[in-house]
Amino acid sequence: MGGIFSKYPGFGKVVRRAIDIVLPPRCLSCGEPVATVGQLCGPCWTGAEFISEPYCRCCGLPLDYDVGPGAVCGECARRAPAFHQARSALRYEGTGRSLVLALKHGDRTETVPALAAWMVRTAGDLIEKGDLVVPVPLHRRRLFDRRFNQSALLAAEIGKLTGTEVGARTLVRRRPTPPQKGLSRQARFRNLQGAISVRDSDRARIVDRRAVLVDDVMTTGATAENCARTLLRAGCREVNVLTVTRVVRQDAGVI
């Protein structure tokens, strides 16, 4: 079929048009009809709070006002994270929250190309400087229940879009951990203690390389911090973090 499309480009357009008539494109979030595959409808687009400057130069937390290019939030000023920088495409609110939950718990894997494209647009030079895209791992029990790792799907799509190498199994979750939801920052760190490591077969692969750690949501940063420390101890030169969404607390402050 691919040969027919390449030999007769017009034929492919006819087929796609016929498919759109029978199965019209739907909004990625609510399912309402839209003009093009991979789009949001008007109301869902309005409810999608994309993160833009000003934000903390370190963790990417949106700031209420611009105090210059070097501004960091209060949390990063008090304790610099192990990762170099983090960026997120959307706030974990409204449409952003709906999209992440639909992917993670609703098997809406068709949203991955759009989410990954938004992440790449947000990442800027984090991707350009990166040597290896690494997803946050799931334990095999969770993977069996869910049937896929949403972070691995996003990482694979980012690799495809940017041509960056993907270490799909570089990090491994050695033991199952209780869900992080509802835990304090300190409890999240304790929950992950010793749970994540670098796969032995990938250790040589990451030495002196810049890794881009990919996840669906950043809440307190505990998972990103744990994974970054693990990669750095194993020899990574630098770790940056890229997520679809992040929880935005209003008490972080700015320095």
Order of alpha helices (4+ residues) and beta strands (2+ residues): alpha-alpha-alpha-alpha-beta-alpha-alpha-alpha-beta-alpha-alpha-beta-beta-alpha-beta-alpha-beta-alpha-beta
